[in-house]
Structure formats: C-alpha cells, structure tokens
Amino acid sequence: MLAGRKILLIITGGIAAFKAIDLIRMIKRAGGDVQPILTASASEFVTPLTVGALAGNQAQSALFDLTRESEIGHIELVRDADLIVVAPATANFIAKMANGLADDLASTAILARDKHVIVAPAMNVKMYEAEPTQRNLKMLVEDGMQIVGPDEGEMACGEFGPGRLSEPETIFAAIEDYFHTHSNDLPLKGKRVLITSGATREPLDPVRFLTNASSGKQGTAIAKTLRAAGAEVEFVTGAAEVPPPDGVNITEVGSAQDMYDAVHEVLPCDVAIFCAAVSDWRPKSVGAEKIKKKGDGEAPSLEMVLNPDILKSVAALPAGERPELVIGFAAETENVIEHARAKFERKGCDWLLANDVSANTGTFGGDNNSIVFFDEQTHQEWGPMSKSEVGHKLVSKIASHLKISD
C-alpha cells in the first residue's frame, strides 16, 4: 500500500534499466507517485518519453534547467519525495554516491538528500566483486543507505555470478517494507487476516500423493501486501515453490483435512482469504506400505471421497464467528465466468476471484494472473497483471470495504 507516497526514482545507465519500467508500474498500481530522474547514460537504454509517460511525471535529467533551477529544482525534487530509489545503480554511480560527487542532476539530488535511499546495484560480476566497488557499497551502508541485491545469474555479457539487478518485485518489496516500518498510515492496522496458500497433498501411500500445480505465488504476494498494510497475517500454507513471507504467522499443512483443521484453529479473524488450491477429493484409503505394481501389469483402482469444503464452512459460520469478509478463489479451465458465478453462489462467500488456469495461460507457476472479481452485484475483469499487482488491488479493495463498514 503506497497510496500518496512519493518515490524519487533515479535510473542510471545499464542494460538492466529496462526493469525500472516494471518497477514504475508496480509503484503506480499500488497508489504511489513516481518522479523519475535519468542519467545521460540511462537515456541510451530507456527513453525519457517512455519513462515519463508511465510515471505520469516528466522524466528529469538536466541539472541546468532554467525553469526548474530558478526554484533550485534539484533540492525541490528531493524535499518533495518520501523515499529515493536508485535502480539500477551502476558501479560508476555507486562510486559517485560514495565519494560525494555531484556533476549531474541525479548525483546532486543524492548529495542534497534528506530522505532514506534504497540502492539496487547492477553490473558485471567482475566490476561488482572489485575491491573499489565493495568499498564503495560499504561506505553507502555506513552513510545510512539500504542495499537491495544484486542477484546471482547470467549477465548480458555472458558471464555468471553476482551482479544482476534484483527483480522489480524484490525492489518493490523493499519499498513496501520501508513504508511499513516508518509509517503510521497503515489501513489494515489492528485487523487480523487469515489467508490460505499453496497446494494440498492427498497421500496414496507413504511415498505417493495427489496434488496440483499451484506454486503458492499468488497467496504469498497477497500475504506480503496484507502485512505491508499493517494487518496481522495468519498464513496457512500447503506445498509451495516460493518461501513464505516474513512477518506473518505461518502454519504449514499437508492435506485438505489438515488445512481445514488449521483454518478453524486460527479463527476468529476479521478477513479470511482462501487462495490455496485445495484438492476436492482424496483416496478413501491410504496404503500403509508402498503400493506395489502387480505382476500382470494391471493398475490399481482408486476409490475417492470428497474433502471438507473449507471456504463454504467458514462462510456458513454464525454471526460473531464468521469473518466480516470471506473471499474465495476459483481456478477454472473453461467457461470461467459461468462456472465461477455458480461457485460464488454455492459457497456463500462475499467475494470470489476467478482465474483461468488452463495450460496456455501460464497462471499456475507463473508470475502473472488474469482475474474476474465477483461480488453480489456484478463482476469485473482485472488484468492481465502481475500476481503482486493482484495482491495490491485486492488489499486496497479490502481496506476500502472495512473503512466503509466501520
């Protein structure tokens, strides 16, 4: 939640400058305001027109601008910001910051700063590992700046190692964490929110199980945004490809029955979000030993029984026990709107977010999502957008609903 927050984003010249475009989009969709500054080298990789159009503010680069400098523009830019982010930060610009050089608008703004600075380095692995660069980064930390990354991976030059710019989602999370730590304006402060995430696993025998392709990325993205908005988050998770977020209360589960029990143990709460991909069925019996292949090659038959309906059970709780908002997810592969509307009416939840998880969408395991949002009156299409952006849109809607209800 960055509503009303002003970010001064300094983009310096490197091949990773294109990632700043996605970072701008994330900040904007979270309600933040972006004022970009481009160094001369950055303009060789991303154009001021593109950056300015996406940010909604003209990209600045000239130190000696008669209009702005009549008002001491470089000082104005810094004073007007709530936070300064340098992404990507080249070895050259890091050296400038560490040594107090001020020969362009970007470096002058840094020297004149009175705000926190987040620095996301990006450079060749040899440049990153060089003693002068490491010394300069240490000086930035000593000066109170925050370093995010870099990641390790393959470089544009073909070399491998640390030096890749952290992904926009990681930089964005650092921005959120800063405001979460330093802000009293937390729209979900004092609210307790339960969210389920990941995939359940239904055992067949001691070594096999039935599951699905959920990565847990969407539930994790929502949980991070809930935390950034000040909520106390109860995170009940099945199997996932991504680690759980920091700062939440984590309950790890295996089967759908485990998740059902954990959810009802965590209640009561103000909001419950059921994002996990829960198995609808489980084997009626579980083998005590590994099920062996028959000599004739015949496959064993499985008798299935229904799992408990976690979402419906919580939506049906009596007043005083039921969360104020019960929100479900529906993974569909065809006729998304028709099937999701029927599920919404059947489950008794307040809102339902449906997504198309058919093979060609890349939703399961991917970083993006397309949502159809249902409430009692209508439905709205969200996206396509990143799963992080889905989290911000949903949490913003939750905050608005609770504020109106209060």
N, C-alpha and C positions, 0 to 999 in steps of 0.2 A: 504494500500500500504506500504509494508515493504521492498521493493527492496533494497538490500545491507545492511540492518540493522542487527546488530549482537546482539543476545539476549543470555545472560548467564542465563540458566535455572537451578535453584537449586531445586532438588526433594528430599523431606525429607520423613521419614518413616511413612506412614499411609495407610489405606485401599484405600484412595482417590488417591493414587499415580498413579493408572491406568488412571485417567483422564488426566494426563500430556501427555500421548501418543497422545490424540486428539489435545491437545494444540500444540504439536510439529508439527503435520500435518498441522494445520491451519497456523502457522507461516511460514512453508516451502512453502505452496501453495501461500502465499501472497508475496513470494520472500525473506523472511527473512532467516537468518542463525542462527542456534541454537547450542550452546555449552553446553551440559548438565553436571551437577555435581550431583552425587548421594551420599547421606549419606550412611553409612553402613546399617542402618535400611531400607532405601529406596530399597536397593538391595534385601531385603526379599520380596518385593511386585512386583517390576518390574526389569527385568534383565538388566545389563549394555549392553549386546549384543543387545537386542531389542531396547533400547533407543538410543544407538549409531547408529544402522543401520537406524532407522527412521530419526534421526537428521542429518546423514551424517558426524558426528564428533564423535570421540571416547568419550564415557562417562567417565568422570574423577571421582575418588573417593579418591585416595591415596594422603595424604599430603606429605609423604616422598617417592616421586618417583625420583630416581636418575637422570633420563633423564630430566624430567621437572624442578626439583628443582635446577639443575645446572644452569638453566636460571631464577631461582626464579619463578617457574611456577604459584603459586597462585596469584602473582602480575600480571604476564603476562595475565592470564585469565581475570582479572578484567579490566586491561588497554585496552584490545582488544575489550571489549564489549561496546555497546551503551546503554544498559539497562540491569538491573539484575531483574529477576523474581523468586520469591520463591513460588512454587506451587506443592504440598500442603506444607503449613508451619505448623508443629506440635507445640503443646504447648511447648515442650522441646526446639525446635529450636528457637521459638519466645523468650523464656527466654534467650537463648544464645545470640541472637542478641541484646536484650535489655540491657544485662549486659556486653557486650563486651568480651564474652568468645571466644576462638579460639583454639579448641582442635582437629579439623579435617579440611579437605580442604574447605568444604562449609562454616563453621563459620569463618575460616581465610580469605576467599575471601570477606565475608561481612565486616569484620573489616577493610580490606585493600581497601574498595571500594572508588571510586571517581565518581560513577555513581548513577543515580536515582534507587531506589529499589521499586518494586511492590511486596507486600506480600499478599498471599491468604491463610488465616487460614483454618484449617480443623481439627476438634477434637470432642470428646464427648461434649454434651451440658453442663454437669456439669463442665468439665475442662475449657470450653470457658467462662462460667459465673463466674468462680472462681476469687476472688479478685486479686491474683498474675498475672493471665493471662490478666485481664483487665488493670492492672497497667503496665504490660509489653507492651501491644499494645499501650497504651497512650505514653509510652516512645519512641516507634518506630516512632509514628507520630511526636513527638517533635524532633526526630532526622532527620526528613525530608522524612521518608519513607511513602509510599502510601498503604493503606489497602483496599483490594477488598473482600467484603463479611465479614463473611460467610453467606450462605443461611440458611433458616429455613426448616426443614423437618425431615424425619425419618432417624435415624442413623443405621449404620451396627449393632450396639449393641441392636437395637430395641427401644431405647428412641427417643423422638421427641423434636425438638427445634432448636435454632441457633447453628451452628457448622459444617454444611455440606459445603464442598468445593463448591465455586461458579462454575457454569458450565463453560466449556472451552470457550464458546462463550463470556461470560461476561468478563473473564480474558483477552481474546484476544482483546475485545473492549477497555479495559483499556490500553493495549499496544498500540493499534492504536491511541487512544486519546492522549497518551503521545507524540508520534511522531508527531501527527497533531499539537499539541501545541508548540512543541520545534523544529520543522523542517522548513527549508526554501525550502526543496526539495519536493514540492507538485505538482505532474504532472498535476493536473486539476485546479490549482490556476488561478483565473481570468475567469474560464468557468462557465457558468450558465446552469444547467441541470434540466430539468423537469422530474419527474417520477410519474406515477400513480400506485396506490397500493390498495389492499383490494378488497372487493366485493361491487357492486352496489345493490340497493334495489328498486324494482319497486312496488309501492303501488297498492293494490287491493281495499282497503277501509281504513278508519282511523286506523285500528288495524292489518291489514294483508299486507304482501308484498311477492313478488317473489325474490329469491336471489340464491346464490350458496355457496359452502363450502370453498371458499377461506379464508385463515387465515390472509393474509397480511404479512406473514413471509418473503417471497422472496423479495417483494418490499422493505420492511423495511431493510433487510440485504443489498440490493444494495444501498439504500439511505445512510446507515451508511458508507459504503465503499467509496461512492462518496464524502461524507463530509470529511472523513479521507484523501482523495486525494486532498483536497483543494477546491473542487467545491462549488459554491453557489447552494444549492439544493432547488428546488420548489417541495414540496411533496403534491400531490393531492390524498387524500385517501378516500375510501369508508369504509364500516364496516370492522373491523379487530379484531383479537384475541390478538394482541400484541400492546403495546403503540408505537406511532410514535417516531422516533429517535430524540435525542437532536441536536440542532444546525442547524435545517432546517426550512424553511418557510412552514408552514402547512396550507393546505386548506382542510377542511372536507366537503364531499359531500354525497348525498343520492343516487339519481337515475343516470342513464346513461346520461340523458339530463343535469343534474347538473354537472356531470363530464365533459361533452363536453364543457359547458359554462365556467367552471373553467379553463380548459386547454387553451382555446383560449384567456381567460383573462390574463393568466400568460405569454403567448408568447409575444415577441420572446425569444429564448434561443439557445444555441449552440448545445445541445443534448436533445432529447426527448425519454424517455423510457416508453413504455406502458405495464406495468406489471399487472395492475388491471384486475380482472375477471369481465368484463362488460356484463351485460345482453343483449343478442341480440334482445329481444323483450320486450314489455311492454303491459299491458292491454290497449285496445283502450279507455276505460272509467274507471274512478275510482269512486267507490261509495262514496257519500257524508256522508253516515252513514254506520255502520257495516252491511254487507250483512247477512241477516238472513236466517236460514235454513227454507226451505219450508215445509209446513205441510205434503206433500206427500213424503218427503224424497228425492226428486229429486235434484241433484247437479246443481248449476248454470253453464251456459256455459260462456266461456271467449273468446272474440274476441281479437286477438293480433295484434299489429303493430310493424314494425321494429323500433329499436332505431337508433340514428345517429351513424355512424361509425367514432369513434374518431381517431383511428390510420390512416385510409385512408384519412380523412380530413386534417390531419397535413402533411402527406406525399405528398399530392397534392398541397400544398401551393406553390406560385411562388417563384422564387429565390429572396433572400433578406428577405423573411418572413419565409421560410422553414428552420428548424434547419439543421445544417450540417450533423448530424446523426439522423435518425429516426429509432428506434428499437422497434419491436413488440414482444409479447409473444403469443404463441398458445397452448391452453390446448386441448389435444386430448385424446381419449379413445381407438382408433383403427387406424391401418394404419398410424402411426404417421408421418413418413417421407413423404408419398404420400400426405396426407391431408395438412401438414404444408408447403410443397413446393408449393402447389396450393394457399394457403393463402398468402404466401410470394409474389408470382407473382401478386395476385389480389390486395393486399394492397398498393404496391408501396413503401414499406419501404426499408431501406438499409440493415438491418439485422433482422433476426427473430429467436427467441429462442423457440423451441417447447418442450413440456414435456408431458409425459404420465400421465394422472390424473385418470386412471381407478381405480376402487375400491381397487384392490390388491396391488397398488403401494404405497399407504400412502402418496402421494405427497401433496394433499390438507390437510392442518392442520398439516402435519409432518415437520420434521426438515431437511429432505434430498430431493434431486432432481436429476433427470437424464435429461440432456438437449441435444437436437440436434440443433446445431447452423447452421443457413443458411446465406449465402451471395450470391452475384450474381454468383459466380463461382462454389461453392460446398457446402457440409455440413460436419460438424464434430460432433462427439459424445463426450459429456462431462459427466463424472460421471460413476456411481453414486457418489455424493459428497454432503456435507452439503450445505444448502442454503447460508450460509456465504461464502463458498468457491466459489459457483457460482457467487456471487457478486464480489469477488476479481478477478476472471478470466475475467468477463465481463468488469469491470472497467479498468483492466490492458490493455485489448484489445482496449477500448475506448481511453485511454491515448496514446497508440502507434499509433492509427489511426490519432488522432488530431495532434500529433507531426510530423508525416509524411506529413500531409496535410499542416501544417504551413511551 
